[in-house]
Amino acid sequence: MSNCESDWVNSIQIENLPENLRDIAELIGMENMLLILDHFSKQLIYIPGKDQIIKNAKRKFIQNNFTGINHRDLCRKTGYSLSYVYKILKDSHDNR
């Protein structure tokens, strides 16, 4: 950002932003919101739910940490049922 640009950018007030950007600026701060705008300007961005990220991480954890005999341990660590752990392992084996 140039010095000239920073003069007027610093005058932007959160309450003058559209509601969706106001929510972001209140959460992460105006400076970080402007960085996001610089980087993703005029792009449609989908933000998945946190639960989807956690689900994918647990699936990968099960696949990476399966030893052949630790099904129940993986259930305890992920909070998944034994049948769901088996399904994840079967699906990952089928997709090889």
PyMOL commands that set and color helices and strands:
alter all, ss='L'
color gray80, all
select helices_A, chain A and resi 3-9+14-16+19-28+30-40+50-65+71-78+82-94
alter helices_A, ss='H'
color red, helices_A
deselect
rebuild
show_as cartoon
